[in-house]
């Protein structure tokens, strides 16, 4: 299996500095800063990239599990929200909320929910982020 890489560069102090993050594939490169991470400034941030990775991983894992169960999905659309909060121990990711809507012909609600929970527990990004509370809201459309 291939090893995936990304990179980041930062210049200056935490509050006044800025940097750039880039995916190793070249598919994305963007600026980040204190305001883009801890406020609502322009640019990206590590948590946004984690959210994209988690949404993508979950969608693929859920699609695979549905397909293996004989229910090939028409679509699986997932949004991941990564919560960065200040705690007594400092800043940390405290929760990730996955919200998925899937169009899956022929699957019943109980099987759909069971497979969604299995995908949440078993996608590689969920496993890597297991120290964080991960919630799931899965809707069959």
C-alpha positions as CSV (number, residue, x, y, z in Angstrom):
1,X,0.0,0.0,0.0
2,X,1.3,3.5,-0.7
3,X,2.3,6.0,1.9
4,X,0.5,9.3,1.6
5,X,2.3,12.6,2.4
6,X,1.4,16.2,2.9
7,X,3.4,19.1,4.1
8,X,3.2,22.4,6.0
9,X,5.4,25.4,6.3
10,X,5.0,28.2,8.9
11,X,6.7,31.5,9.4
12,X,6.5,33.8,12.3
13,X,4.9,33.7,15.7
14,X,1.6,31.8,16.4
15,X,-0.7,34.9,16.3
16,X,1.1,37.0,13.7
17,X,2.6,34.2,11.5
18,X,1.2,32.4,8.6
19,X,1.9,29.3,6.5
20,X,0.9,27.0,3.7
21,X,-0.3,23.4,3.7
22,X,-0.1,21.2,0.7
23,X,-1.2,17.8,-0.3
24,X,1.5,15.5,-1.6
25,X,-0.6,14.8,-4.7
26,X,-0.7,18.4,-5.7
27,X,-4.5,18.4,-5.6
28,X,-4.5,21.2,-2.9
29,X,-2.3,23.9,-1.6
30,X,-3.6,26.7,0.7
31,X,-2.7,29.3,3.3
32,X,-3.5,29.0,7.0
33,X,-3.1,31.3,9.9
34,X,-4.1,31.9,13.5
35,X,-7.4,33.6,12.3
36,X,-8.2,30.7,9.9
37,X,-7.7,28.2,12.7
38,X,-9.0,29.8,15.9
39,X,-11.3,32.5,14.5
40,X,-13.2,32.8,11.2
41,X,-10.4,34.1,9.0
42,X,-9.8,33.2,5.4
43,X,-7.7,30.1,4.6
44,X,-7.7,26.5,5.7
45,X,-6.7,24.8,8.9
46,X,-5.7,21.3,10.1
47,X,-9.1,20.5,11.4
48,X,-10.8,21.3,8.1
49,X,-8.4,18.9,6.4
50,X,-9.1,16.2,9.0
51,X,-12.8,16.7,8.4
52,X,-12.4,16.3,4.6
53,X,-10.3,13.1,5.2
54,X,-12.9,11.7,7.6
55,X,-15.9,12.4,5.4
56,X,-14.1,10.9,2.4
57,X,-13.0,7.8,4.3
58,X,-16.4,7.2,5.9
59,X,-18.2,7.6,2.6
60,X,-16.0,5.1,0.9
61,X,-16.2,2.6,3.8
62,X,-20.0,2.9,4.0
63,X,-20.4,2.5,0.3
64,X,-18.2,-0.6,0.4
65,X,-20.1,-2.2,3.3
66,X,-23.5,-1.5,1.6
67,X,-22.2,-3.0,-1.7
68,X,-20.8,-6.1,0.0
69,X,-24.3,-6.5,1.6
70,X,-25.8,-6.4,-1.8
71,X,-27.1,-2.8,-1.7
72,X,-24.9,-0.7,-4.1
73,X,-25.6,2.9,-3.2
74,X,-26.6,5.5,-5.7
75,X,-24.9,8.1,-3.6
76,X,-23.4,8.6,-0.1
77,X,-22.9,12.3,0.9
78,X,-21.1,12.9,4.2
79,X,-20.3,16.1,6.1
80,X,-17.8,15.9,9.0
81,X,-17.6,18.6,11.6
82,X,-14.4,18.7,13.7
83,X,-14.8,20.6,16.9
84,X,-11.6,22.4,18.1
85,X,-12.1,23.7,21.7
86,X,-10.0,25.1,24.5
87,X,-10.1,22.7,27.5
88,X,-8.3,22.7,30.8
89,X,-5.5,20.8,29.1
90,X,-5.2,23.4,26.2
91,X,-6.7,23.3,22.7
92,X,-7.9,19.9,21.4
93,X,-10.2,18.2,19.0
94,X,-13.1,17.3,21.3
95,X,-15.6,15.8,18.9
96,X,-16.3,14.9,15.3
97,X,-19.8,14.8,14.0
98,X,-20.5,12.7,10.9
99,X,-23.7,13.5,9.1
100,X,-24.4,11.2,6.1
101,X,-27.3,11.0,3.6
102,X,-27.4,8.0,1.3
103,X,-29.6,6.9,-1.5
104,X,-29.5,3.1,-1.3
105,X,-32.1,1.2,-3.3
106,X,-33.4,-2.0,-1.5
107,X,-31.9,-1.6,1.9
108,X,-34.1,-1.4,5.0
109,X,-33.6,1.1,7.8
110,X,-32.2,-1.3,10.4
111,X,-29.6,-2.8,8.1
112,X,-28.7,0.7,6.8
113,X,-28.1,2.0,10.4
114,X,-26.1,-1.2,11.3
115,X,-23.8,-0.8,8.3
116,X,-23.4,3.0,9.0
117,X,-22.2,2.3,12.5
118,X,-19.8,-0.4,11.2
119,X,-18.4,2.0,8.7
120,X,-17.9,4.6,11.4
121,X,-16.1,2.2,13.6
122,X,-14.0,0.6,10.8
123,X,-12.9,3.3,8.4
124,X,-9.2,3.9,8.8
125,X,-9.6,7.6,9.6
126,X,-12.1,6.8,12.4
127,X,-9.7,4.2,13.8
128,X,-6.9,6.8,13.8
129,X,-9.1,9.3,15.5
130,X,-10.5,6.9,18.1
131,X,-9.4,9.0,21.0
132,X,-12.1,11.6,20.0
133,X,-15.8,11.2,20.4
134,X,-17.3,10.5,17.0
135,X,-21.0,10.9,16.5
136,X,-23.1,9.7,13.5
137,X,-26.3,10.9,12.1
138,X,-27.2,8.6,9.1
139,X,-30.3,9.1,7.0
140,X,-31.6,6.9,4.2
141,X,-33.0,9.0,1.4
